[in-house]
Amino acid sequence: MQASHLDGMPVLLSFAVYSPFIDGYQPSFKRIMIDSGAFSVFSSGKTVDLNEYADWSERWDGHVEAVAGLDDIAGNWRLSLKNYEKFPGGFPTFHETDPPELLDDLVVMAQERNQWLGLGLLPPREGKERWVRDTCSRIPDGIHVHGWAMRIYTQVRRIDSVDSTNWFRAPLDILKNLPWLTYAEALGLVIKRYERWERKIVDVESHPTLF
């Protein structure tokens, strides 16, 4: 049901929680970005096998806009660099816990990898707009900046896309106020909000794509 509701939408596919049934819906998605599922791993204590992730990513070659590298969001930036080196097909992510000088190296790496760079914040993500703005100001034009779970910062210029971590749970909040709806109907309202995200008039020069 959720996959069907995403017809015509940009979608993030996570290796960590991937299920083969998604293959049947893939042609209906507007755009696709591939992610390792590093946050799911961080939250559950499980691990992602880099070789398996790289092999899985290859099957999507030609069908996705970008593939994220396997980063260590717990803060081990050296491990992230090792993973990026082993898997040159994935774009890097700069985290708030990383050394500030690391950004320059990741920018160069991003320029060599489809011009994509991720930005990551550890929860709670609120109250960190200064870091987001300062970091974005150091990123050259021409690089696509993706904010991981950073929907609250879409007003910041230079963030080109973000992903939502609670879109499948958001209908439950709607049902609290509109209990006569079904979950499917509430999910439809959430999707409509996301569909119209890029059409809103906002006081910024560009508006991010919501994956």
Steps between C-alpha positions, in 0.01 A plus 500: 500500500776745591697422183188551290440842657850606389409482133666799331695599813876523563593203717794402717571126502689370801715189473457425870121464477463408132248236396490344148132590453617860442636395161147484366433861599835646395383608151223708657733712712592843363862496621702267716791550737681204652604499866682244712261538792777618731257667740287186526818312581601761757160476667482119505861409568520288186767536231501551124735287293675744267561242227137391503386862488733574207374195309138593571562856383639381167170342404344848509757651264325721247177511700593734786614860537759437769644236731609589854823365642506297819574752774544446872249737654613410850795735443787285374593714199812293431281194453278698265803595289608136483153402384496774235837378374377140478176604330581780253148493360345667804495871580638614838323658796632771731378474860482762771733278705768492228808724516416827319804466274369166369234681298757625248610143425143379472415781259777381269370145533145615426617677186638169380185306592200635314523840674302387807583564866299404806464693827425313821381603846466274802165520681368723631535697177318813614691818582792438264421740218819701552711189437292416193535851356871529578568161343295574189689827453822297463361273229562618141213554261434210268501238776163348587462520878277238661396549862443169673169522692537880492152601388490765773781687321357520150496880530880497481618583151739243344318199643371337184322199644408341830341173606221435746541240774139496622278521192356151564433585868359849436155363405463374856516860623230598251280215621516638855308807381303336218423151630233435237767475231674177410877477520512493119299823479723669759809383312352653186483838677866475601601415143297793362688731736830366367383513138430872537818568694691639201206714385477708817597866479781547749749774575802316363655478157451125470292240678638154578370175363351280770595132471 
